[in-house]
Amino acid sequence: MHVLILAHGEMPSASLLRTLCEEADLFLATDGAANALPDLGMAPHVILGDFDSVAARAGELFPTAEFIHTPDQEASDLDKALMLAIERGATRVTLAGALGGRIDHTLVNVGLLVKYAGRLDLRIVDDWGETRATSDSLVISGHPGDTLSVAVFAPAEGVTLTGVRWPLHDERLLPGSRAVSNSLVEESARLSVREGVLIVTHLRTGGADREEEDTGEAKE
């Protein structure tokens, strides 16, 4: 089952969010993120969180939604939503609105990719592309010229990357290392790691154009 989770970060463009909703079997929104949905004419199946941010009229705005109160402060609303998705049988989860805003929230959300690496097909998606994590191997499908960056929170051993302008062969990666802003030279790249977890960002050529079309504004 494919689950879409909308977090309370920078909202994706309306067109991207609608596309993601159409692709998902279940749409979860954390409480703060749900506030933006009525203006888009969209409604989640489930709203989850401690409800410290959701609009007071949420019950009227989303009459068909299931509300799940999760006051536990030991986990973020997004992590709670991920745990619920797994409980309900998710095999693939897409996170939208997980980037932007406060840097601490962004770091924690990217950290969730690391936490669930090897356990769940999980990705963060925005108008530029997507970010995933792997503790094993990945095939990244795209187009020549797409940007591909690999980052780590801790040292990783035996990193191999092919199908890109600057390949890696059984190398060690450290935090802040050089494996950023690479580019695809084929229709797909292949990435593997022997030990550690890699965070992989794939930026599609012209990805931000979708947002410019929605807003009428160019991004700098």
C-alpha positions as a Markdown table, in Angstrom:
| # | Residue | x | y | z |
|---|---|---|---|---|
| 1 | Met | 0.0 | 0.0 | 0.0 |
| 2 | His | 1.2 | 3.5 | -0.9 |
| 3 | Val | 0.7 | 6.1 | 1.8 |
| 4 | Leu | 1.2 | 9.9 | 1.3 |
| 5 | Ile | 2.0 | 11.9 | 4.4 |
| 6 | Leu | 1.9 | 15.7 | 4.4 |
| 7 | Ala | 4.1 | 17.3 | 7.0 |
| 8 | His | 4.0 | 20.9 | 8.3 |
| 9 | Gly | 7.0 | 22.2 | 6.4 |
| 10 | Glu | 7.2 | 24.0 | 3.0 |
| 11 | Met | 4.1 | 23.1 | 1.0 |
| 12 | Pro | 4.7 | 21.5 | -2.4 |
| 13 | Ser | 2.9 | 23.1 | -5.4 |
| 14 | Ala | -0.8 | 22.4 | -5.7 |
| 15 | Ser | -0.2 | 20.4 | -8.9 |
| 16 | Leu | 2.4 | 18.1 | -7.3 |
| 17 | Leu | 0.3 | 17.5 | -4.2 |
| 18 | Arg | -2.7 | 16.6 | -6.3 |
| 19 | Thr | -0.6 | 14.2 | -8.3 |
| 20 | Leu | 0.8 | 12.6 | -5.2 |
| 21 | Cys | -2.7 | 12.2 | -3.8 |
| 22 | Glu | -3.9 | 10.5 | -6.9 |
| 23 | Glu | -1.0 | 8.0 | -6.7 |
| 24 | Ala | -1.6 | 7.2 | -3.0 |
| 25 | Asp | -4.0 | 4.7 | -1.5 |
| 26 | Leu | -4.1 | 6.6 | 1.8 |
| 27 | Phe | -3.5 | 10.3 | 2.6 |
| 28 | Leu | -2.3 | 11.2 | 6.1 |
| 29 | Ala | -1.8 | 14.8 | 7.2 |
| 30 | Thr | -0.1 | 16.0 | 10.4 |
| 31 | Asp | -2.3 | 18.5 | 12.3 |
| 32 | Gly | -0.5 | 21.7 | 11.2 |
| 33 | Ala | -0.2 | 20.6 | 7.6 |
| 34 | Ala | -4.0 | 20.1 | 7.3 |
| 35 | Asn | -4.6 | 23.8 | 7.7 |
| 36 | Ala | -3.5 | 24.5 | 4.1 |
| 37 | Leu | -5.7 | 21.8 | 2.5 |
| 38 | Pro | -9.2 | 23.5 | 2.4 |
| 39 | Asp | -7.9 | 26.3 | 0.1 |
| 40 | Leu | -6.7 | 23.6 | -2.3 |
| 41 | Gly | -10.0 | 21.8 | -2.2 |
| 42 | Met | -8.3 | 18.7 | -0.8 |
| 43 | Ala | -9.0 | 16.6 | 2.3 |
| 44 | Pro | -6.9 | 13.8 | 3.9 |
| 45 | His | -8.2 | 10.5 | 5.0 |
| 46 | Val | -6.5 | 10.8 | 8.4 |
| 47 | Ile | -5.3 | 13.8 | 10.5 |
| 48 | Leu | -2.8 | 12.9 | 13.2 |
| 49 | Gly | -0.9 | 14.7 | 15.9 |
| 50 | Asp | -1.3 | 16.4 | 19.2 |
| 51 | Phe | -3.6 | 19.0 | 17.6 |
| 52 | Asp | -1.6 | 22.0 | 18.9 |
| 53 | Ser | -1.6 | 23.5 | 15.4 |
| 54 | Val | -4.7 | 22.4 | 13.6 |
| 55 | Ala | -7.5 | 24.9 | 13.0 |
| 56 | Ala | -10.3 | 25.0 | 15.6 |
| 57 | Arg | -12.8 | 24.3 | 12.8 |
| 58 | Ala | -11.0 | 21.2 | 11.6 |
| 59 | Gly | -14.0 | 18.9 | 12.3 |
| 60 | Glu | -16.2 | 21.1 | 10.0 |
| 61 | Leu | -13.5 | 21.5 | 7.3 |
| 62 | Phe | -12.8 | 17.7 | 7.1 |
| 63 | Pro | -16.1 | 16.0 | 8.0 |
| 64 | Thr | -15.0 | 12.6 | 6.6 |
| 65 | Ala | -11.5 | 12.6 | 8.0 |
| 66 | Glu | -10.4 | 10.3 | 10.8 |
| 67 | Phe | -8.8 | 12.3 | 13.7 |
| 68 | Ile | -6.1 | 10.5 | 15.7 |
| 69 | His | -4.8 | 12.2 | 18.9 |
| 70 | Thr | -1.2 | 11.4 | 19.6 |
| 71 | Pro | 0.1 | 13.6 | 22.5 |
| 72 | Asp | 3.3 | 11.6 | 23.0 |
| 73 | Gln | 6.2 | 14.1 | 22.9 |
| 74 | Glu | 8.8 | 11.5 | 22.5 |
| 75 | Ala | 8.2 | 11.4 | 18.8 |
| 76 | Ser | 7.5 | 14.0 | 16.2 |
| 77 | Asp | 4.1 | 14.2 | 14.5 |
| 78 | Leu | 5.7 | 13.0 | 11.3 |
| 79 | Asp | 7.3 | 10.0 | 13.0 |
| 80 | Lys | 3.9 | 9.2 | 14.6 |
| 81 | Ala | 2.4 | 9.3 | 11.1 |
| 82 | Leu | 5.0 | 7.0 | 9.8 |
| 83 | Met | 4.4 | 4.5 | 12.6 |
| 84 | Leu | 0.6 | 4.6 | 11.8 |
| 85 | Ala | 1.3 | 4.1 | 8.1 |
| 86 | Ile | 3.3 | 1.0 | 8.9 |
| 87 | Glu | 0.6 | -0.3 | 11.3 |
| 88 | Arg | -1.9 | 0.0 | 8.4 |
| 89 | Gly | 0.2 | -2.0 | 6.0 |
| 90 | Ala | 2.2 | 0.6 | 4.1 |
| 91 | Thr | 4.9 | -0.8 | 1.8 |
| 92 | Arg | 5.7 | 2.6 | 0.3 |
| 93 | Val | 5.5 | 6.0 | 1.9 |
| 94 | Thr | 5.9 | 9.4 | 0.3 |
| 95 | Leu | 6.6 | 12.4 | 2.5 |
| 96 | Ala | 5.6 | 15.9 | 1.2 |
| 97 | Gly | 6.1 | 19.2 | 3.1 |
| 98 | Ala | 8.9 | 17.6 | 5.1 |
| 99 | Leu | 11.6 | 20.2 | 4.1 |
| 100 | Gly | 11.9 | 24.0 | 4.6 |
| 101 | Gly | 10.9 | 26.0 | 7.6 |
| 102 | Arg | 12.9 | 25.4 | 10.7 |
| 103 | Ile | 16.3 | 23.8 | 10.2 |
| 104 | Asp | 15.9 | 21.5 | 13.2 |
| 105 | His | 12.6 | 20.1 | 11.8 |
| 106 | Thr | 14.2 | 19.6 | 8.4 |
| 107 | Leu | 17.2 | 17.7 | 10.0 |
| 108 | Val | 14.9 | 15.5 | 12.1 |
| 109 | Asn | 12.7 | 14.7 | 9.0 |
| 110 | Val | 15.8 | 13.7 | 6.9 |
| 111 | Gly | 16.9 | 11.7 | 9.9 |
| 112 | Leu | 13.7 | 9.7 | 9.6 |
| 113 | Leu | 14.9 | 8.5 | 6.2 |
| 114 | Val | 18.0 | 7.1 | 7.9 |
| 115 | Lys | 15.9 | 5.6 | 10.7 |
| 116 | Tyr | 13.8 | 3.6 | 8.3 |
| 117 | Ala | 16.4 | 2.7 | 5.7 |
| 118 | Gly | 16.2 | -0.9 | 4.8 |
| 119 | Arg | 12.8 | -1.2 | 6.6 |
| 120 | Leu | 10.5 | 0.8 | 4.4 |
| 121 | Asp | 10.4 | 2.3 | 0.8 |
| 122 | Leu | 10.4 | 5.9 | 2.0 |
| 123 | Arg | 11.1 | 9.1 | 0.2 |
| 124 | Ile | 10.8 | 12.9 | 0.7 |
| 125 | Val | 9.4 | 14.6 | -2.4 |
| 126 | Asp | 9.3 | 18.3 | -3.3 |
| 127 | Asp | 9.0 | 20.3 | -6.6 |
| 128 | Trp | 12.7 | 19.8 | -7.4 |
| 129 | Gly | 12.9 | 16.0 | -6.9 |
| 130 | Glu | 13.2 | 13.5 | -4.2 |
| 131 | Thr | 15.4 | 12.3 | -1.4 |
| 132 | Arg | 15.8 | 8.7 | -0.1 |
| 133 | Ala | 18.2 | 6.8 | 2.1 |
| 134 | Thr | 19.7 | 3.3 | 1.6 |
| 135 | Ser | 21.8 | 0.9 | 3.6 |
| 136 | Asp | 22.1 | -1.4 | 0.7 |
| 137 | Ser | 21.6 | -0.4 | -2.9 |
| 138 | Leu | 19.4 | 1.8 | -5.1 |
| 139 | Val | 18.7 | 2.3 | -8.8 |
| 140 | Ile | 17.9 | 6.0 | -9.5 |
| 141 | Ser | 16.0 | 6.4 | -12.7 |
| 142 | Gly | 16.1 | 9.8 | -14.5 |
| 143 | His | 17.5 | 11.6 | -17.4 |
| 144 | Pro | 21.1 | 12.6 | -18.4 |
| 145 | Gly | 21.8 | 16.0 | -16.8 |
| 146 | Asp | 19.7 | 15.4 | -13.7 |
| 147 | Thr | 21.6 | 16.3 | -10.5 |
| 148 | Leu | 22.4 | 13.5 | -8.0 |
| 149 | Ser | 23.9 | 14.1 | -4.5 |
| 150 | Val | 25.0 | 11.6 | -1.9 |
| 151 | Ala | 25.4 | 12.6 | 1.7 |
| 152 | Val | 26.0 | 10.9 | 5.0 |
| 153 | Phe | 25.4 | 11.6 | 8.7 |
| 154 | Ala | 28.1 | 9.2 | 9.7 |
| 155 | Pro | 31.0 | 7.6 | 7.8 |
| 156 | Ala | 30.0 | 5.0 | 5.1 |
| 157 | Glu | 32.2 | 2.3 | 3.7 |
| 158 | Gly | 32.3 | 0.7 | 0.3 |
| 159 | Val | 30.3 | 3.3 | -1.6 |
| 160 | Thr | 30.0 | 2.6 | -5.4 |
| 161 | Leu | 28.1 | 4.9 | -7.8 |
| 162 | Thr | 27.9 | 4.4 | -11.5 |
| 163 | Gly | 26.0 | 6.0 | -14.4 |
| 164 | Val | 27.1 | 9.5 | -13.3 |
| 165 | Arg | 29.7 | 12.0 | -14.4 |
| 166 | Trp | 32.0 | 11.4 | -11.4 |
| 167 | Pro | 31.6 | 7.7 | -10.4 |
| 168 | Leu | 32.7 | 6.2 | -7.1 |
| 169 | His | 34.3 | 2.8 | -6.7 |
| 170 | Asp | 34.3 | 1.2 | -3.3 |
| 171 | Glu | 35.1 | 4.5 | -1.5 |
| 172 | Arg | 34.7 | 5.8 | 2.0 |
| 173 | Leu | 32.3 | 8.8 | 2.4 |
| 174 | Leu | 32.5 | 11.2 | 5.4 |
| 175 | Pro | 30.0 | 13.9 | 6.4 |
| 176 | Gly | 30.5 | 17.0 | 4.2 |
| 177 | Ser | 32.4 | 15.0 | 1.6 |
| 178 | Arg | 32.6 | 15.6 | -2.1 |
| 179 | Ala | 29.7 | 13.5 | -3.4 |
| 180 | Val | 27.3 | 16.3 | -4.1 |
| 181 | Ser | 26.1 | 17.9 | -7.3 |
| 182 | Asn | 27.0 | 14.9 | -9.5 |
| 183 | Ser | 25.0 | 14.4 | -12.7 |
| 184 | Leu | 23.5 | 11.5 | -14.5 |
| 185 | Val | 25.1 | 10.5 | -17.8 |
| 186 | Glu | 22.6 | 7.6 | -18.4 |
| 187 | Glu | 18.9 | 6.9 | -17.9 |
| 188 | Ser | 19.7 | 5.5 | -14.5 |
| 189 | Ala | 22.4 | 5.5 | -11.8 |
| 190 | Arg | 23.3 | 2.6 | -9.5 |
| 191 | Leu | 24.4 | 3.2 | -5.9 |
| 192 | Ser | 25.5 | 0.7 | -3.3 |
| 193 | Val | 27.1 | 0.8 | 0.2 |
| 194 | Arg | 28.8 | -1.9 | 2.1 |
| 195 | Glu | 28.5 | -0.3 | 5.6 |
| 196 | Gly | 26.5 | 2.7 | 6.7 |
| 197 | Val | 23.5 | 4.7 | 5.4 |
| 198 | Leu | 23.5 | 7.0 | 2.4 |
| 199 | Ile | 21.1 | 9.9 | 1.8 |
| 200 | Val | 20.5 | 10.4 | -1.9 |
| 201 | Thr | 18.9 | 13.4 | -3.4 |
| 202 | His | 17.8 | 13.3 | -7.1 |
| 203 | Leu | 17.0 | 16.7 | -8.6 |
| 204 | Arg | 15.2 | 16.4 | -11.9 |
| 205 | Thr | 16.2 | 18.8 | -14.7 |
| 206 | Gly | 13.5 | 21.5 | -14.8 |
| 207 | Gly | 11.9 | 20.2 | -11.6 |
| 208 | Ala | 11.1 | 23.6 | -10.1 |
| 209 | Asp | 9.3 | 24.7 | -13.3 |
| 210 | Arg | 6.2 | 23.0 | -12.0 |
| 211 | Glu | 6.1 | 25.4 | -9.1 |
| 212 | Glu | 6.7 | 28.4 | -11.3 |
| 213 | Glu | 3.8 | 27.4 | -13.5 |
| 214 | Asp | 1.5 | 27.1 | -10.4 |
| 215 | Thr | 2.5 | 30.5 | -8.9 |
| 216 | Gly | 3.5 | 32.5 | -11.9 |
| 217 | Glu | 6.8 | 33.4 | -10.1 |
| 218 | Ala | 10.3 | 32.4 | -11.1 |
| 219 | Lys | 12.6 | 30.9 | -8.5 |
| 220 | Glu | 16.0 | 32.4 | -8.0 |
